[in-house]
Amino acid sequence: MKSSTPLIWRILKIILAIFMLLAGAQHFYNAEFYLVFVPSFLPIKMFVIYASGVAEVGLGLLLFSKKYTGLAAFGLFIMMIIFLPIHVMDVFSDTPAIGSHQAALIRLPIQLVLILLFWKLKYVFYKK
């Protein structure tokens, strides 16, 4: 049975799923790196780091599922929106959490592209 979803979106879905799996795994392999990104008002920083890693890995895995791709894409869209203020603050910070202003300036547009891609994936793969 031939899929009605354009090939480019099926390939992009796989690339984004792998990206999210790798990004989520980094929360476990290099958790200390993420400490500076967790806002100070959150009490248990390591829990936040590990929970976001679990969410990224779980939603990344769900992108591989035909049935749950739309839901996973929407969940990742929400996560990217939640993380957006951190990326914006980094651009305007004297000491960006990412390390340099150049890195912060590169990361912000990438975040915006991810937001748009996950939003589009939600509609490309959502089945009523």
Contacts in CASP RR format, 6 or more apart in sequence:
PFRMAT RR
TARGET T0000
AUTHOR 0000-0000-0000
METHOD contacts of the structure
MODEL  1
MKSSTPLIWRILKIILAIFMLLAGAQHFYNAEFYLVFVPSFLPIKMFVIY
ASGVAEVGLGLLLFSKKYTGLAAFGLFIMMIIFLPIHVMDVFSDTPAIGS
HQAALIRLPIQLVLILLFWKLKYVFYKK
3 10 0 8 1.000
5 124 0 8 1.000
5 125 0 8 1.000
6 124 0 8 1.000
9 120 0 8 1.000
9 121 0 8 1.000
9 124 0 8 1.000
9 125 0 8 1.000
12 117 0 8 1.000
12 121 0 8 1.000
13 63 0 8 1.000
13 69 0 8 1.000
13 73 0 8 1.000
13 121 0 8 1.000
13 125 0 8 1.000
14 63 0 8 1.000
14 64 0 8 1.000
16 60 0 8 1.000
16 63 0 8 1.000
16 76 0 8 1.000
16 114 0 8 1.000
16 117 0 8 1.000
16 118 0 8 1.000
16 121 0 8 1.000
17 60 0 8 1.000
17 61 0 8 1.000
17 63 0 8 1.000
17 64 0 8 1.000
20 56 0 8 1.000
20 57 0 8 1.000
20 59 0 8 1.000
20 60 0 8 1.000
20 63 0 8 1.000
20 76 0 8 1.000
21 56 0 8 1.000
21 57 0 8 1.000
21 60 0 8 1.000
21 61 0 8 1.000
23 53 0 8 1.000
23 56 0 8 1.000
24 52 0 8 1.000
24 53 0 8 1.000
24 54 0 8 1.000
24 56 0 8 1.000
24 57 0 8 1.000
25 53 0 8 1.000
25 57 0 8 1.000
26 33 0 8 1.000
27 34 0 8 1.000
27 49 0 8 1.000
27 50 0 8 1.000
27 52 0 8 1.000
27 53 0 8 1.000
27 54 0 8 1.000
27 56 0 8 1.000
28 50 0 8 1.000
28 53 0 8 1.000
31 46 0 8 1.000
31 49 0 8 1.000
31 50 0 8 1.000
34 49 0 8 1.000
34 52 0 8 1.000
35 45 0 8 1.000
35 46 0 8 1.000
35 49 0 8 1.000
36 97 0 8 1.000
37 86 0 8 1.000
37 97 0 8 1.000
38 45 0 8 1.000
38 48 0 8 1.000
38 49 0 8 1.000
39 86 0 8 1.000
42 48 0 8 1.000
52 79 0 8 1.000
55 79 0 8 1.000
56 76 0 8 1.000
56 79 0 8 1.000
58 72 0 8 1.000
59 72 0 8 1.000
59 75 0 8 1.000
59 76 0 8 1.000
59 79 0 8 1.000
60 72 0 8 1.000
60 76 0 8 1.000
62 68 0 8 1.000
62 69 0 8 1.000
62 71 0 8 1.000
62 72 0 8 1.000
63 69 0 8 1.000
63 72 0 8 1.000
63 73 0 8 1.000
63 76 0 8 1.000
63 121 0 8 1.000
65 72 0 8 1.000
66 125 0 8 1.000
67 127 0 8 1.000
69 121 0 8 1.000
69 125 0 8 1.000
69 126 0 8 1.000
70 121 0 8 1.000
70 122 0 8 1.000
70 125 0 8 1.000
70 126 0 8 1.000
70 127 0 8 1.000
73 118 0 8 1.000
73 119 0 8 1.000
73 121 0 8 1.000
73 122 0 8 1.000
73 125 0 8 1.000
73 126 0 8 1.000
74 118 0 8 1.000
74 122 0 8 1.000
75 118 0 8 1.000
76 114 0 8 1.000
76 118 0 8 1.000
77 115 0 8 1.000
77 118 0 8 1.000
77 119 0 8 1.000
77 122 0 8 1.000
80 111 0 8 1.000
80 114 0 8 1.000
80 115 0 8 1.000
80 118 0 8 1.000
81 115 0 8 1.000
83 111 0 8 1.000
84 111 0 8 1.000
84 112 0 8 1.000
84 115 0 8 1.000
86 97 0 8 1.000
87 104 0 8 1.000
87 107 0 8 1.000
87 108 0 8 1.000
87 111 0 8 1.000
88 108 0 8 1.000
90 96 0 8 1.000
90 97 0 8 1.000
90 98 0 8 1.000
90 104 0 8 1.000
90 107 0 8 1.000
90 108 0 8 1.000
91 101 0 8 1.000
91 104 0 8 1.000
91 105 0 8 1.000
91 108 0 8 1.000
93 104 0 8 1.000
96 103 0 8 1.000
96 104 0 8 1.000
98 104 0 8 1.000
98 107 0 8 1.000
END
